[in-house]
Each structure stands twice: as C-alpha cells, then as structure tokens.
Amino acid sequence: MQRNLPQANLSHTLKAMEVHFTAEQEAQLAQIATKEGTDAERLVKDAALRLLEEDARFRSAVREGIAQAD
C-alpha cells in the first residue's frame, strides 16, 4: 500500500531503520499480524504511516485554527 505523505521526499535519504521491541511486544505484534493476514513488519510499517498521516492532518488543523484566530 503506497501512501503519499508530505515528508515522502525525505525517505529517499533513509535506507533502513531499526526499531527494537521487547519479546512481549514482538509476540503481540506477531499475533495481531497473523489475525490480519500479514507479517509483523508490514503491520508496523502501516501503523507508522498512519501515525505520520494523522500527525500531518493534526498539524494542518492546528495551523488552520491559528490562522483563523489571527
């Protein structure tokens, strides 16, 4: 699933990123991924992308609110 994010052009400079989870967190991710019919890596990537999208929407709404208040 391709997502278009405002920060997408920055990803070209980032080749790989490691995220460390506890054994319990890894087990939980694996369990959720299995239920969703995917793998844990895809699950984490999709969640991170959703977080970035929501953050971009939130920041945009804040900027719009500030502009309206001015």
N, C-alpha and C positions, 0 to 999 in steps of 0.2 A: 504494500500500500504506500503510494507516494504522497507525501504531504508537502504543500507549499508554505513555507514559513518565511517571515521577514528576515530571519537570520540564516537562511539557507545558504547564502553565498559564503558564509564563514566556515561551513562544514567541509569545504574543499581543502582547508588547511589542516583539519583534524583527521588524521588517518585512522586512529584507533583510540578507544577509551576503555579503561578497565574500571569496573565497579565491583566492590567486594561486599558480599553478603555473609551473614552468619549461616551456619549449617541449617538452622531452623528456617531462616528466611529463604534459603535456596530450596528447601523441601516444600515450603509453602508456594513459592513461585512455580515449581515443577508440578505441583498438584493443580494449581489454577490453570497452568498451560495445558495440561492433559485434558482437563474438563473443557477447555476452549478449543481443543483440537489443533494446538500449535506447539511450539517449543518455547522454553523459558526465555531465550534470547529475543525472539520476536515479541513476546509478551512485554518484556522490559523496554524494548525499543518503541513499541507502540504506546506504552504508558508515558514514556519520556516525551514523545512527540505530542501527545495530548496535553501534557503539562505545559510544554512550550506554547502551544496554540492558545490554551486558556490564559496563560500569562500575557501573551500578546494582546488578546481581547481585553483583559483586565486593564492593562496599561493604556490601551487606546481609550477605554471608557473613562479612566481617570483623567487623561489629557483632555478629553471632550468635556468632562464635568468642570475641570479647572477653566477651560476656555469659556464655557457658558457662565461661570461665576464671575469671570472678569468682565 
